[in-house]
Amino acid sequence: MKARRQGVILELIDQEPLHSQELLRRRLHKAGFETTQATISRDIKELGLVKRAGDGAYQRPGTDAVSPATVLAALERAAAEFLRHVDRVQHLVVVRTGAGQAQALALAIDRARLPEAIGTIAGDDTILVVARDPRRASAFVKRLEAFAGF
């Protein structure tokens, strides 16, 4: 039972950002496991789970081998090189790049795990970034424009 529960824990943290033991307990309950906070705490320790620097979600050890400063610097370079134009509509941000450059910039945005952005969808020269709310979308636009020197 323990090995199965711990396997489910690993699946859960791979599927979605889980920031607390209580949230993890609720997800385990949905998966059919009745657990206590003490059991979850022991499982976390035995699995060697750590909290991600970017958002505080649990992750497997060694998953984030690259430092947050390194990925942020990579995003700055990618924005400076590839960003052509950026527009915001409510909580959505449309980013324009040169032909064939959207994937590289979207990957840099995703790896940076910025608090403003939930995720990206990239085509050939256009990226759709979904922000958490209009205020954060505006902050994301300002950040990208600063990186690109606009």
C-alpha positions as CSV (number, residue, x, y, z in Angstrom):
1,M,0.0,0.0,0.0
2,K,2.8,2.4,0.9
3,A,4.7,1.9,-2.4
4,R,1.5,2.3,-4.4
5,R,0.6,5.5,-2.4
6,Q,4.1,6.9,-3.0
7,G,3.8,6.1,-6.7
8,V,0.6,8.0,-6.9
9,I,2.2,11.0,-5.1
10,L,4.9,11.1,-7.7
11,E,2.3,11.0,-10.5
12,L,0.3,13.8,-8.8
13,I,3.3,16.1,-8.5
14,D,4.3,15.5,-12.1
15,Q,0.7,16.3,-13.3
16,E,0.1,19.6,-11.4
17,P,1.8,22.0,-9.0
18,L,1.0,21.0,-5.5
19,H,2.2,23.6,-3.0
20,S,1.0,22.1,0.3
21,Q,0.7,18.8,2.1
22,E,-3.0,19.5,2.6
23,L,-3.5,19.9,-1.2
24,L,-1.6,16.7,-1.7
25,R,-3.8,15.0,0.9
26,R,-6.9,16.1,-0.9
27,R,-5.6,14.8,-4.3
28,L,-4.7,11.4,-2.6
29,H,-8.2,11.3,-1.2
30,K,-9.6,11.7,-4.7
31,A,-7.4,8.9,-5.8
32,G,-8.8,6.6,-3.1
33,F,-6.1,7.0,-0.3
34,E,-7.1,8.1,3.2
35,T,-3.9,9.5,4.7
36,T,-2.9,11.8,7.5
37,Q,-0.6,14.7,7.4
38,A,2.1,12.7,9.3
39,T,2.0,10.0,6.7
40,I,2.3,12.5,3.9
41,S,5.2,14.2,5.6
42,R,7.0,10.8,5.9
43,D,6.3,10.0,2.3
44,I,7.7,13.4,1.2
45,K,10.8,12.8,3.2
46,E,11.3,9.2,2.0
47,L,10.7,10.2,-1.6
48,G,13.2,13.1,-1.2
49,L,10.7,15.6,-2.6
50,V,11.8,19.2,-2.5
51,K,10.0,22.5,-3.1
52,R,10.6,24.3,-6.4
53,A,12.2,27.7,-6.2
54,G,9.9,29.3,-8.7
55,D,6.5,28.6,-7.2
56,G,7.0,26.4,-4.1
57,A,5.4,23.3,-5.6
58,Y,6.7,19.8,-4.7
59,Q,9.0,18.2,-7.2
60,R,11.3,15.2,-7.5
61,P,14.8,15.7,-6.4
62,G,17.2,16.9,-9.1
63,T,14.4,18.0,-11.4
64,D,15.5,21.7,-11.2
65,A,19.2,21.2,-11.8
66,V,19.4,24.7,-13.4
67,S,19.2,27.6,-11.1
68,P,16.3,30.1,-11.4
69,A,18.9,32.9,-12.1
70,T,20.2,30.9,-15.1
71,V,16.8,30.3,-16.6
72,L,15.8,33.9,-16.1
73,A,19.0,35.0,-17.9
74,A,18.2,32.6,-20.7
75,L,14.7,34.2,-21.0
76,E,16.3,37.7,-21.1
77,R,18.6,36.6,-23.9
78,A,15.8,34.9,-25.9
79,A,13.4,37.9,-25.5
80,A,16.2,40.3,-26.6
81,E,16.9,38.2,-29.6
82,F,13.4,36.9,-30.7
83,L,10.7,39.3,-29.4
84,R,9.2,41.6,-32.1
85,H,5.9,42.7,-30.6
86,V,3.7,41.9,-27.6
87,D,0.0,42.7,-27.0
88,R,-2.2,42.0,-24.0
89,V,-6.0,41.3,-24.0
90,Q,-7.3,40.7,-20.5
91,H,-5.3,37.8,-19.1
92,L,-3.9,36.7,-22.5
93,V,-0.7,37.9,-24.0
94,V,0.1,37.5,-27.7
95,V,3.9,37.5,-28.4
96,R,5.2,37.9,-32.0
97,T,8.6,36.7,-33.0
98,G,10.5,36.2,-36.2
99,A,9.7,33.2,-38.4
100,G,10.6,29.9,-36.6
101,Q,11.5,31.6,-33.4
102,A,8.4,31.2,-31.3
103,Q,9.2,27.8,-30.0
104,A,12.6,28.9,-28.5
105,L,11.1,31.9,-26.8
106,A,8.1,29.9,-25.5
107,L,10.4,27.3,-24.0
108,A,12.4,30.0,-22.3
109,I,9.2,31.5,-20.8
110,D,8.0,28.1,-19.6
111,R,11.4,27.2,-18.1
112,A,11.6,30.5,-16.2
113,R,8.4,29.6,-14.3
114,L,7.4,33.2,-14.0
115,P,4.7,33.9,-11.4
116,E,2.7,35.9,-14.0
117,A,2.4,33.1,-16.5
118,I,0.5,29.8,-16.3
119,G,1.7,28.5,-19.7
120,T,2.3,29.0,-23.3
121,I,1.2,27.8,-26.7
122,A,3.6,28.4,-29.5
123,G,3.3,28.3,-33.3
124,D,5.9,29.4,-35.9
125,D,6.0,33.1,-35.1
126,T,3.4,33.6,-32.5
127,I,3.1,32.6,-28.8
128,L,-0.1,32.7,-26.7
129,V,0.8,33.2,-23.0
130,V,-2.0,32.6,-20.5
131,A,-1.5,34.8,-17.4
132,R,-3.1,34.3,-14.0
133,D,-5.1,37.5,-14.2
134,P,-5.1,40.8,-16.2
135,R,-2.8,42.5,-13.7
136,R,-0.2,39.8,-14.0
137,A,-0.6,39.8,-17.7
138,S,0.3,43.5,-17.7
139,A,3.3,42.8,-15.5
140,F,4.4,40.0,-17.8
141,V,4.2,42.4,-20.9
142,K,6.3,45.0,-19.0
143,R,8.9,42.3,-18.0
144,L,9.2,41.0,-21.6
145,E,9.5,44.5,-23.1
146,A,12.2,45.4,-20.5
147,F,14.1,42.2,-21.5
148,A,13.8,43.1,-25.2
149,G,14.8,46.7,-24.6
150,F,11.5,48.2,-25.8
